[in-house]
Amino acid sequence: MIRNRVILTGFLFFAMYTGINAQSLEETYLINARNYFAINDYPKAYDYINFVLKLQGPDELTDTSITLAENIYFDYIGDLVSNRKLEILDQVKLNLLHYPAIRSERIDQLLKQTEEQIALEKQRQIEEEQRRQRIEEEREKAAEQAKWRLLELEEEKAQAQEQARLKSLEIENQHKLNEQMLEMKRLELEELARREALRQQELKQEAQAEASTKEERDQFNRTLLALIAQSSQKEDRSLSPAAIAGIITGGVLFLIVLVILVIVFMRNSQQQQQFFEYTLHQNQPVREVISIPMFTAPASDKAHMIEHRQERMLPPPVDRDMEGIKVLLEDCRNYAFKIDAITDRKNTIMNVAELVFKVSKYMGYNDYEAMVFLAAALVYDIGFLALDPSLFQTNNLTEEQYGIIKTHPKRGLEMIDFVNPEYKQIFREGILKHHEALDGSGYPSGLTGEDIPFIARLIHAAESYEAMTSYREFKEIMTKTEAMNILFKQTEIYDIEILKAIDNVT
């Protein structure tokens, strides 16, 4: 449209210079406007009619110009609205304000409808934009939800995998537990079979002994009957041989039954006590065994062991009373017999005390000091005498009963009034602390290392060695080598120098 205006303006100047008058130019533009309007070329018709309007001026418009201009404007406005050329429409509105004469009722109606249509279009665009934004927001929300759902699915997958792993581990552990239970059952059956074999062997031996006894008894009866027959010829008032034989046979049978009952009672009592000891040792804390090389010092190399000597708690050499030591040893020996009797351990304390004496001598202590250690070792379990004797006949100790058993070190301290004051410290340490371990796992105080006196460490090691190498109904007897191997693997519990000494003196 701007190009057309430039052309018209150029043509106007050309006409002026060529002598064409204004009236002829106005008529020419009216004709062109009408012709372009006739062929529906509204933009060119609009430009030509506007040029005519400028020539005439707002106040001098002819009716022909107003009529043609109104028609052109009306159709041009409709064309602009149809083609969505709203920017040009605004310029048309400004021209209508400049030339109010051409503004008709239908043009006002069309502009009103156009404005309403434009308003509706803008509202539609706004709504469309809002709808697009809602769609975009919903899409973003859906994408976010999908993202979170994916994370949830991944988490659920990870949880399922973890649950599967835990379930697999549980099954594996259950399988191992079943295998362990089967192994324990197998060992239990083997132990029952071994006991049954021993019982059958004992029954066989008893049957053989009974057969031998019967044969001896029959021989004795035959000899006795022969003697009775010889003497009956000399004595008129003697009993008949059959009566005498019956009395003697009955007496012999009675004695045999009595002896068998005593043997059975003693065997049952011994089995009960050995099972008590086995249960007591089974309740000790289980410690990991660390493999270390075994070492045995030469018997002549004792210099390095002197450092383990007991702190000087004994009276000075000038005050030693060997006769008093002998009296103390006799008192301690009597208590040892009582302790072994109540626990039915058959000289266990005597064996431990003897080993304590030998180790003391080997580690550089003199006869006097070793005898004091011997006396203390004879009564290290004296606290058992303060407990209920029925505890030692119990086949299976409860936790409460085992707790009572563990009070014997402290109770033993209350039972050594017979000990001379100069020796009491040694006795207290041996009695109270002989269950302490170097790593602190012992009782009653959980002492460690050098806090445990020498006499307590010595009794602890000697008692453990004696328990391993002595016969018990509920465990296999160990050789010295087997026992020492186990002890040397537990140097976190036992004094290694004492173990070396035990290895050398046994």
BELKA-V882027 format. One record per run of one state. SS is the DSSP state (2 for helix, 1 for strand, 0 for the rest). FROM is the first residue (numbers start at 0). TO is the last residue. If there is no record, write none. Layout:
<<SS;FROM;TO> <SS;FROM;TO>>
This chain:
<<0;0;0> <2;1;17> <0;18;20> <2;21;37> <0;38;40> <2;41;55> <0;56;61> <2;62;81> <0;82;84> <2;85;97> <0;98;98> <2;99;101> <0;102;103> <2;104;231> <0;232;239> <2;240;281> <0;282;301> <2;302;307> <0;308;315> <2;316;318> <0;319;320> <2;321;342> <0;343;346> <2;347;361> <0;362;365> <2;366;377> <0;378;380> <2;381;385> <0;386;387> <2;388;392> <0;393;397> <2;398;404> <0;405;406> <2;407;414> <0;415;419> <2;420;432> <0;433;437> <1;438;438> <0;439;446> <1;447;447> <2;448;450> <0;451;452> <2;453;468> <0;469;470> <1;471;471> <0;472;473> <1;474;474> <0;475;478> <2;479;487> <0;488;494> <2;495;504> <0;505;505>>
